[in-house]
Amino acid sequence: MRETREMIINAVMRLALQNKQRSHLTLTEIANEAGISRQAIYQKHFNSVDAIFDYIHATIDEQILQVFQQKVLCLPPTELHHGIAVQFCH
């Protein structure tokens, strides 16, 4: 199940990179790119293209939060600004 989700996300990323001017993707396009059926995406993983993008955004937000917690929040208060700059500006 997780592997299929990754296939779907990777397909979305590939399509977005191939078509930078487009602002809309369809489940059919994503399914074709991922090599699975549209019904498999809809019934087992995501009920819309918006749900896929919501999942991508939530995953990215979670990863940023993890880095922030592990690398910045552990710093003494006097080093927070420097820690943020080092982690997110390089």
C-alpha positions as CSV (number, residue, x, y, z in Angstrom):
1,M,0.0,0.0,0.0
2,R,2.8,2.4,0.9
3,E,4.7,1.5,-2.2
4,T,1.7,2.3,-4.4
5,R,1.3,5.7,-2.7
6,E,4.9,6.5,-3.4
7,M,4.3,5.5,-7.0
8,I,1.4,7.9,-7.2
9,I,3.3,10.7,-5.6
10,N,6.3,10.2,-7.9
11,A,3.9,10.2,-10.9
12,V,2.5,13.5,-9.8
13,M,6.0,15.0,-9.4
14,R,7.0,13.7,-12.8
15,L,3.9,15.1,-14.5
16,A,4.3,18.4,-12.7
17,L,7.9,18.7,-13.9
18,Q,7.0,17.7,-17.4
19,N,4.2,20.3,-17.6
20,K,5.3,23.3,-15.6
21,Q,2.7,25.6,-17.2
22,R,-0.3,23.4,-16.4
23,S,-2.2,24.0,-13.2
24,H,-4.4,20.9,-13.3
25,L,-3.8,17.2,-13.4
26,T,-6.4,14.4,-13.6
27,L,-6.6,11.1,-11.8
28,T,-6.4,9.4,-15.2
29,E,-3.2,11.1,-16.1
30,I,-1.7,10.3,-12.7
31,A,-2.8,6.7,-12.9
32,N,-1.4,6.3,-16.4
33,E,2.0,7.8,-15.3
34,A,2.0,5.6,-12.2
35,G,1.1,2.4,-14.1
36,I,-2.0,1.7,-12.1
37,S,-5.7,2.1,-12.6
38,R,-7.6,5.3,-11.8
39,Q,-10.0,3.2,-9.7
40,A,-7.1,1.9,-7.6
41,I,-6.1,5.4,-6.8
42,Y,-9.7,6.5,-6.1
43,Q,-10.8,3.4,-4.1
44,K,-7.7,2.6,-2.1
45,H,-5.5,5.8,-1.8
46,F,-6.9,9.2,-2.7
47,N,-10.4,10.3,-3.7
48,S,-9.2,13.3,-5.7
49,V,-6.3,15.1,-7.2
50,D,-6.7,17.7,-4.4
51,A,-6.4,14.9,-1.8
52,I,-3.1,13.9,-3.4
53,F,-1.7,17.4,-3.2
54,D,-3.0,17.8,0.4
55,Y,-1.1,14.6,1.3
56,I,2.1,16.0,-0.4
57,H,1.8,19.2,1.5
58,A,1.2,17.5,4.8
59,T,4.2,15.2,4.2
60,I,6.5,18.1,3.4
61,D,5.2,20.1,6.5
62,E,5.8,17.0,8.7
63,Q,9.4,16.7,7.4
64,I,10.1,20.4,8.0
65,L,8.7,20.1,11.5
66,Q,10.9,17.1,12.3
67,V,14.0,18.8,11.1
68,F,13.1,21.9,13.1
69,Q,12.4,19.9,16.3
70,Q,15.6,17.8,15.9
71,K,18.0,20.5,14.8
72,V,16.7,23.8,16.1
73,L,14.5,23.4,19.2
74,C,17.3,21.6,21.0
75,L,19.5,24.7,20.8
76,P,19.9,27.1,23.6
77,P,17.7,30.2,23.2
78,T,20.7,32.4,22.4
79,E,21.5,30.2,19.4
80,L,18.0,29.8,17.9
81,H,18.4,32.5,15.1
82,H,21.7,31.0,14.0
83,G,20.3,27.5,14.1
84,I,17.4,28.4,12.0
85,A,19.6,30.1,9.5
86,V,21.9,27.2,9.2
87,Q,19.2,24.6,8.8
88,F,16.9,26.4,6.4
89,C,19.0,28.9,4.5
90,H,21.7,26.5,3.1
